Amino acid sequence: MSAAPLLRVDGLDVGFGSTAVVHDVSLRIGRGECLALVGESGSGKSVTARALLGLAGRGARVTARTLDFDGTDLSTAGQRAWRRLRGSRIGLVLQDALVSLDPLRTVGREIDDALRLHTGLPAAARAAKTTGLLEAMGLAAGDAGRRAGELSGGMRQRALIAAAMALDPDLLIADEPTTALDAEAQAQVLDLLAGLRAGGSSLLLISHDLAVVSSVADRVAIMRGGRILEQGPTEQVLTAPEHGYTRMLLRAVPAGRPRGTRLSTVHAGAPDPRSGASHDQQPCPAPAPGAPALEARNLVRTFSTPGGGILHAADNVSLRVEAGRTLGLVGASGSGKSTTARILLGLESPDSGSVELFGQPWVPLPEAARRPRRTQLGAIYQDPLSSFDPRRRVGAILADALSSAAVGQARGADDVATLLELVGLDPDLAGRHPATLSGGQRQRVAIARALAPGPRMIICDEPVSALDVSVQAQILDLLDDLQARLGLGYLFISHDLAVVRHVSDRLAVMHGGRIVESGPTEEVFADPRHDYTRALLAASPTLASG
Amino acid sequence: MDDTRLQRGPRRGPRTGPHRSRLREPRRRAGLLRARAAGPVLAALASLFLLLAAVAPGWLAPTDPLAIDPAAAFQAPSAAHWLGTDESGRDIYARIVHGARPSLLIGAAATGLGLGLALVLGLVAGLGGRLLDAGVGRIVEVLLALPGLLLALVFIALAGPGVATTIVAVGLSTAPGYARIIRSQVRSLRGSPMIEAARVLGHSPARILARHLLPNALGPVMVLATLGIGQAVVWASALSFLGLGEAPPAPEWGAMLAAGRTYLGFAWWMTFFPGLAIVATAASSTVLGRALQRRAVAA
């Protein structure tokens, strides 16, 4: 780090209308240095980053004592000055590459844009440079002719970084660059960013996930409520956090935390004797722990692809979830996890193979025969909002789920309240629309809905991957509590190895439609037998201090 | 950040925080709202007048719309006859007011019929298998390929003129458009996480259809139907104008237009005011429908 930092910010305030969202933020980024800005959604980290690009938005009041980029004072810069800086000296990479890339244009043109606007290079030279950039990002030269929809999530993100790096900016700002990616793609992108930094670029990395940034960042700044609580060298912040909030964030990271340890300090759900009682009137008696709850044998499901090929989404998949225990199913996107989940839920028929639920045939079975027993199997999804009827309030959603229970008793508002308390929510939320709730609250409502019919087995498909780490910790703890209290069996599907390790008794690793390895979680982690499992373990980020 | 992802779904709650206030400053927003609200308010007033005319025409125009007074034929608008008189001395204002009921009735009934038919077609195509979907889809496409009015004319040619046939004819010709929208709504909802969640909960197909699928699929169509009523009124008038709907002495806007056409050279009021009534009806229902649409999108 040279004496004069590349970016120097002092006393940055950003406000919209009468609300101030960023207070007195001071940052320094040296040349070739990577600073990570870590905080939850709404902590003001993205607004801060945008203010550094002059993109805080219309109606934003941005004031700073010092806003100095490489010796240029930007606190009074106009639109024209900002445009000259953006792209050429400061690059930006956004979280969701599918949205950030124009779906109608090829990746090559997207990169070419920056070159065309900021340099006087002829077309041939620009094309050569584009190819070079793509190759530097680990993409093929031919990918320049493809559109965003034809690339995988990780490839899109790398294409986006290529576009941001087109003009060799001195500073690259990456806003949650890996949040939407699975472990392997995330590892690739992180490697790439580390490589850029080694090549002399400065990085401002924004994330809600401490584990992700700790491997790349030189220094970490923790942000909450628009203020920087603490900043310092990564090592120091991770090992000797000064602020209680930082300690809370560190605790919330599931990586390396054995099963059963709590991740959040907030109590997940208020135990209520009444709720326990109401959930005992099940048509299906609680099976002894360890008895098979859900057992799949040799599931096969193939799809024909547009090119005339055959895709094995599930290739001879067998798995077994024991009552009251958790089976973790881990794999990259496209590995067939979701297809398997849909077959287990009876939403899709396998080409061959069978599923038993609590010892009784479940798949294949005519839907009419399956329906009365659907109350025994619940589901929780990644995006709870899209699984709610948008016209209904929380109370109506839960009442609707309660009415599906085989116990045909009059269950009214009291039970909606009981359910909400069971998942640690204020019963007053019954009158709200799900869209007005936070991500964590929505997922709690989704859990309450899954519990309403009184199931003994729940399939959780990526239930926490859309959540902040600290909220994720609370939801994971809640699921743990509910399992202990209600004797639930879980099939926990995730691409996040750290999360799966924390929640699972047993683990199954899925790759290319096959279960490549399965066994007790800690055994698999201690002694991975399959190459893919080893690759997955290597790609999973952990806190660097560990 | 998370905002884009979390905001999906038709209903958005009141949001605080940076993005909302960034969009519009409060004062400008109020001004925009006022300018925007003027249209719908006017349209609502016009619709109110039309509804009143349809429900209690005698209260707005005590004169008998059929009373002939040959001595007062072809009178220009005056204090005695606000909108003038026709070739038989009938009061045009009274005839327009009394004509509101059949026009609106035909418009509403035709739209209702079209929606009902579209619902059946849309559900069959949306819920049925690939063959059924393709079959219904082709039928709807053939119907859409023919101009709606032509379709209505063919039907009247086959079934004979009259109010009932006009309703059926207009309803038939509006159905394909609605059917397509309902089909695509049902198709996209059918595989949605929301419906899957209901299936996983063990709800019966009938219950899912009635409580989740239909209400959500019909929402956007209902807004369109408000727009459609105005269109149906225009079509019904067009059919009457051609002598295929309501028969002449009866006060009907299209028929009045047709009757006045002969005297257009010296009695412009005979065609102008019935025409104005048709345009006002169509315009006000369109403006109201649009306002509803905006609210549905913004809410």
Interface residues (C-beta under 8 A of the other chain):
Chain A: V14 F16 G17 T19 V21 S41 G42 K45 S46 V47 G57 R58 G59 A60 Q95 D96 V99 D175 E176 L345 G346 L347 R371 P372 R373 R374 T375 L377 G378 A379 Y381 D383 L385 S386 S387 F388 D389 P390 R391 D400 A401 S404 R432 H433 P434 A435 T436 G439 R449 A452 P453 A466 D468
Chain B: M1 D2 D3 T4 R5 L6 Q7 R8 G9 P10 R11 R12 G13 P14 T16 G17 P18 H19 S21 R22 L23 R24 E25 P26 S192 P193 M194 E196 A197 A198 R199 V200 L201 G202 H203 S204 R211 H212 P215 N216 G219
